[in-house]
Amino acid sequence: MKFNNIIDISRRIYPGMVLWPGDAGVQINRQASIKSGDICNLSSINMGLHTGTHIDAPLHFIDEGEDVSSRNLSRFMGFAKVFELNVKECITADDIKSLSIDEDDIVLFKTVNGLIPEEADFVKYYVYIDASAAKWLIDKKVKTVGIDYLSVDNFYLEDSPVHRIFLSQGVGIIEGLQLKDVKEGRYFLSCLPLRIDGVDGCPVRAVLVEIEE
Ligand SMILES: [Zn+2]
């Protein structure tokens, strides 16, 4: 097997970028700068931990759940399958039953969400995963599920049923992927979170590596 091209499937992080409504905005602070006579450039950042391309830990919806730093990293690094689904509203069990999804798979769903420009304002009618698909994926015992907008759940369901289904079973969630330039197929995925203790989510630099088998 040979590893080829690396495809960046992460969103850029910058002040003013699209966020989940209510999330803390991105501020990048230049604390020291060479132009102003400092010895080096030195920056800090303030932002919500569910900014851009990120993972959700069980702690996000389960108060005693695992935090980011306790997660098994095999959920965020390994072979992954990208499936392109031409659904308009949501992904149901019927939409994915015929796909070759097996136990321990990392599955990433590419949808029309990829057509929403990255700079566009927040869109409420993005394609989400419905509870039937989530339960089917749990029965299949997948390791991780990723989607190409900021939530796996329907914006209008306040109890976030799909987050609860996945996180209560320890399934990894990756949100905010940028899959528009990715073809269906099998890749090597890396999207490791920072090892921050006690947090419920974390931005990741998600990449797919093309493989030759
Ligand atoms: Zn999240």
Boltz pocket constraint, residues with backbone or C-beta under 6 A from the ligand:
constraints:
  - pocket:
      binder: B
      contacts: [[A, 50], [A, 54], [A, 55], [A, 56], [A, 150], [A, 175], [A, 201]]
      max_distance: 6.0
